[in-house]
């Protein structure tokens, strides 16, 4: 995340630099719990740092989920904070070990931009994902052939081997929708997404068929924002909003740029995006009408 601390915090925006080991969410949850335990005992960060032979900045990074956790450090802090119940200690130590385990995407680390890897971790832990797209079908809903063509657009000189791995990575992300406790995925697609012939008619026909199938998925809500809506408040570009079941985690807005990304979690900023998303979904076709529109588009794409 950050060159020195794994995650840089710049006001309301989380800017991710160098990678940290382990899933982002588990680190944040454990850090928040350690901070509450410390504050409940009125222990300063300096006193906590002494207990683990570290510094004030190390305690700060731990409590904000910016670094991985060592069993010894967590154990010593729990002792300092008066946590003696074996079950509670075991639970928090297990969370520390889980936070240090690499996610399934670890094998694709050489392909992941440093600013995108945290998103995969957040996406995998979210309970609700809301997404607005203006150019491409969302990655979680892309068919394999469509994904190949989209990736080719971003990597003109890509080898077949790397292309296959990048497609596998994208399809790996989609597995979260098939989990028993899948997050709710609510996507609003500008009609331009479906009218832009990525890869040609055959690829688009397959992609539209896939969207029709996914629209029937119990965890998926899909809406098309038709051209007839005209201008709207989300015209500035695509964005995603992630919500989590864990009370320690605030909603996060993800804005992807060409060579970086922004992670916004300031409540007033997030609320603005939520308002825009709500208005957009009111203007969009209903889920039922969206399926009918997809079927119409599909029929317009001859085999």
Residue pairs with C-beta under 8 A, 6 or more apart in sequence:
1 7
1 8
1 16
1 17
1 18
1 19
1 20
1 66
1 114
1 118
2 8
2 15
2 16
2 17
2 18
2 66
3 17
3 18
5 57
5 61
5 66
5 67
6 17
6 18
6 19
6 20
6 61
6 66
6 67
7 14
7 16
7 17
7 20
7 61
7 64
7 65
7 66
7 118
8 14
8 15
8 16
8 17
9 15
9 64
11 266
12 264
12 265
12 266
12 268
12 269
13 262
13 263
13 264
13 266
14 118
14 252
14 262
14 263
14 264
14 265
15 115
15 260
15 262
15 263
16 114
16 115
16 117
16 118
16 261
16 263
17 114
17 115
18 114
19 109
19 114
19 117
20 27
20 66
20 67
20 68
21 68
21 100
21 102
22 68
22 98
22 99
22 100
22 101
22 102
22 103
23 98
23 99
23 101
23 103
23 121
23 124
23 125
24 65
24 118
24 121
24 122
24 125
25 121
25 122
25 124
25 125
25 244
25 246
25 249
26 95
26 98
26 99
26 125
27 65
27 66
27 67
27 68
27 69
27 99
28 64
28 65
28 248
28 249
29 65
29 95
29 246
29 248
29 249
30 65
30 69
30 74
30 92
30 95
30 96
30 99
31 62
31 63
31 64
31 65
31 66
32 63
32 65
32 248
33 92
33 95
33 248
34 62
34 63
34 74
34 77
34 81
34 92
35 63
37 77
37 78
37 81
37 83
38 45
38 48
38 59
38 63
38 77
38 81
40 81
41 80
41 81
41 82
43 80
43 81
45 56
45 59
45 60
46 56
47 80
48 59
48 77
48 80
49 55
49 56
49 58
49 59
51 76
51 77
51 79
51 80
52 58
52 59
52 72
52 73
52 76
52 77
54 73
58 67
61 67
62 69
62 73
68 99
68 100
69 96
69 99
69 100
70 96
71 93
71 96
71 97
74 92
74 93
74 96
75 89
75 93
78 89
78 92
78 93
83 89
83 92
103 120
103 121
103 124
104 172
105 112
105 117
105 120
105 169
105 172
105 173
108 165
108 168
108 169
108 172
109 117
111 162
111 165
111 166
111 169
112 120
112 169
113 259
115 260
115 261
116 256
116 261
118 263
119 254
119 261
119 263
120 173
122 242
122 244
122 252
122 254
122 263
123 129
123 173
123 176
123 242
124 173
124 176
125 244
125 246
126 183
126 242
126 243
126 244
127 183
127 184
127 243
127 244
127 245
128 183
128 184
128 186
128 241
128 242
128 243
129 140
129 183
129 184
129 185
129 186
129 240
129 241
129 242
129 243
130 186
130 187
130 188
130 240
130 241
130 243
130 277
131 138
131 140
131 185
131 186
131 187
131 188
131 238
131 239
131 240
131 241
132 187
132 188
132 189
132 190
132 234
132 238
132 239
132 240
132 277
132 280
133 187
133 188
133 189
133 190
133 193
133 238
134 190
134 192
134 193
134 235
134 237
134 238
135 190
135 192
135 193
135 196
135 238
136 142
136 150
136 193
136 198
137 146
137 150
137 189
137 193
137 207
137 211
138 187
138 189
139 147
139 170
139 173
139 174
140 173
140 174
140 176
140 177
140 185
140 187
141 174
141 185
141 187
141 210
141 211
141 214
141 220
141 222
142 150
142 170
142 174
142 207
142 210
143 203
143 206
143 207
143 209
143 210
144 167
144 171
145 199
145 202
145 203
145 206
145 207
146 198
146 199
146 203
146 204
146 206
146 207
146 210
147 166
147 167
147 170
147 171
148 163
148 167
148 199
149 198
149 199
149 203
150 198
151 158
151 163
151 166
151 167
151 170
152 158
152 163
153 198
155 162
155 163
155 166
158 166
176 182
176 183
177 183
177 185
177 214
177 217
177 219
177 220
182 219
183 219
184 219
184 221
185 219
185 220
185 221
186 220
186 221
186 223
186 281
187 220
187 221
187 222
187 223
188 223
188 224
188 225
188 234
188 277
188 280
188 281
188 284
189 222
189 223
189 224
189 225
190 224
190 225
191 224
191 225
191 226
191 227
192 227
194 204
194 208
194 224
194 294
194 297
195 297
197 204
198 204
198 207
201 301
201 302
202 303
204 301
205 298
205 301
205 303
208 294
208 297
208 298
208 301
209 298
211 222
211 294
212 291
212 294
212 295
212 298
214 220
214 222
215 222
215 287
215 290
215 291
215 294
216 291
221 287
222 287
222 290
222 291
223 281
223 284
223 285
223 286
223 287
223 290
224 284
224 285
224 290
224 293
224 294
225 232
225 234
225 280
225 283
225 284
225 285
226 284
226 285
226 293
229 283
229 284
232 279
232 280
232 283
233 276
233 279
233 280
234 276
234 277
234 279
234 280
237 255
238 256
239 253
239 254
239 255
239 273
240 253
240 254
241 251
241 252
241 253
241 254
241 270
241 273
241 274
241 277
242 251
242 252
242 253
242 254
243 251
244 251
250 265
250 267
250 270
251 265
251 267
251 270
251 274
252 263
252 264
252 265
252 270
253 262
253 263
253 264
253 265
253 269
253 270
253 273
254 261
254 262
254 263
254 264
255 261
255 262
255 264
264 270
264 273
284 290
285 293
